[in-house]
Amino acid sequence: MITLASLRQLGQEHLGYLTPPTRQREGWQYLRMPELLPTATTTQGREIATSSAPWQSFAIPGAYQGRWFQGRWQPPVGPEPEDGELWFGSLGDRPPGDPLVQRLVGLVSQHPATRDYFGYSNQAALEELAILYVPQNRAIAQPIQILSYAAAQPEGACMVVHPRCLVVLESGSQATLLERWLSEDGGALWHNGVTEIFLGPGARLDHVMVQQQGSSTLHLQTTALIQEGHSQYQGYALALGGHTSRQTLHVQQHGSATETVLSGLIYGDGDQHHELYSCVHLEHPHSTSRQLQKVILDGHAHGVFWGKIQVGQKAQETNAGQLSRTLLRSPKARVDTQPQLEILADNVKCSHGATVSQLDADELFYLLSRGIDPETATRLLSYGFAAEVIRQIPIAAVRQSLEAWLMQHTASTVPSGS
């Protein structure tokens, strides 16, 4: 029988053979991970009275709400699901011998992307497993939010949290999931999260991921997805906060006529460093993959987009496209972008591209000539650049809060000569 204890022990055994990646390893050349990882860690954070509930402003009206608080899972709140509608909670909600429990825990670490140093670090610290399970042919109308909130001690060892989520949608089911990662400024925090997603035949998941953590946070998040035939996944990944962040999205299509759509936004300012690494593996015919990544950088910020599309030999008549667009709002900001295509099939339609630009002086001049002040004009142009991603987000409350956040944080940067 598989238990949390046995999963934890297995993670510890594998971790004993691994070391943190160095810059010599492909895909890790922009981060000095051995230097970034804290030498002393603690799982204890600063005391926060639950009555103050600083996360309440991020609640979604009418949604199912689950929360990781200081690295520990809290029972969900929100509407009461009908019998058999869904299971949203944690592994500890049901007896370990329950057949469904055993089936679900058997999926942990089955995706190759979770079997690395950080995936096994997460598994080695596994105390609870958050679960979203939607049975066959169920359509969940309300959004489901999993919020992670942490507040580290202002001094002392770095706080570390290892949230882990398992999402399973059976055949023909539908759901909208929001993962939101928040932390307070001040004490050092290392977030090392893993989310594993399995979509059955014909299932559909809209998945919004928003990282808005504090300025002393090292954020590492792996999202590993397996899709069966005719399933649809739409993912929206936004990196806005933290000091250093890296999000890994790894998709495997395990059936024909499968659709994967990825949209992302990186916003960096000051000395922030954000990375998005994605890999979509198409191995079956008549499937599609589309990806749009937007990057906005100001100050001395550094952004990295590394995206790979792999089209296997059997993936005939597939359609895959990838585009990365970057807006540099400061001459000292820097971006490294590397879209990649690996194609073994001979009857496919594939494309990729990347652009890097600055605020357009002519567009800015047009707005200024209409009486709009420089700060508002630059904010409007920056928002217009990001809007293609934000306007797609299917949860209105999240979409509106991100629009307000972006307008607030895009400080004036006027191109010379305007």
C-alpha positions, 0 to 999 in steps of 0.5 A: 500500500502506498502512503505519504510515508512511503512516498516521502521515504522514496523521495529521500532515497532518490534525493541522496543520489542527486545534487543541485544543477550547475550552470553546465547543465542544459537549461540551467546556465543562467542561474547559480543554483548551488549559490542560490540555495540556502545552507540553513532552512526552517519550516517555521514561519512568522506567526500570523493570526488567522483572524487577520487573514491577509489572503482574503483579498485574493478570494474568488467569489463563489469559488472553491478555495483551498490554501497552503498556509506556511507550507501546511494544507488547510481544509477548503472552504466554499460551496458544498459539492454535490455527492460525486461531483468532485474531490477537492481536499487532501490525501488525509481526507480518506482512508489510505486503503481506499481504491481511489486513494491508491490509484491517485497516489500511484500517479505521484512522480510518474511524470519524468519532469518531477524526477529531478533534484527539486522534484525529489526534494519536494517529495522527500519533505511530503507531509500532505498532498492536495488533491483535485479529482473530477469524476468522469463527464463532470463539468465544474462550473465554479473556479477552484483556487489553490492559494499558497501563502507564506511569511518567513521570519525577518531574521534567521534561517531561510523558510522553505515550503514544499507544496504539492498538488495532484490534479486528475480529470477523468474522461469528458470532465471540465474544470477551471483551476487557479494556483496563486503563490503569495508571500510577504516581504522581509524574511528569506523564503524558498518555495519549491512546489510541484503540481502534477496534472493528468487529463483523461480522454476528452477532458478540459482544464483551464489552468491559471498560475500567478506568482506574486511572492515577496521580494526575498523569495526564491520561487521554483515551481514545476508543473507536469502534465499528461494529456490523453487523446482529445483532451484540451489544456489551456495554461496561463503562467504569470511571473510577477513577484519574487526575487528569483523565479523559475517555472517549469512547464512540461507537457506530454501528449499521450493521444491523438487530437490533443490540444495544448495552449500555453500563454505566459507573462513575465514582468521584471523590475529592479534586480528581479530574475524570472525564467520560464522553461517549457517543453511540449512533447507531441507523439500522436497524430492530429494534435496541436500546440500553441504557445505565446510568451510575453516578457516585460523588463525594466530596471536591471531585470533579467528574463529567460524564456526557453521553450521546446516543442518536440514532434515525434515521428508518429505525430503526423498532421500536427500543428505547433506554433511558438512565439516569444515577444519581449518589451525592454523598458530599460537599457539595462534590462536583459532577456535571453530567449530560445524557442526550439523545434525538434521535428521527426515527422514529415507531414506537420505544420510548425513555426516558432519565432522571437522578437525583442523591442522597446517602447515605440517612440511614435506610438508614445508621441501619438498619445502625448500629442493627445494630451496624455501625460508620459507616465500614463502613456507608457503604462497604457503601451505596456498594458497593451503589450501584455493584454493579449495574455491577460484578456484570455484569462477565464476568471473575471476577478483574476483578470481584473486584479491583474489589469490593475496590478500591471497599471500600478507597477509599470512606472514611466520610462520614456524613450530618448528623443520623444 
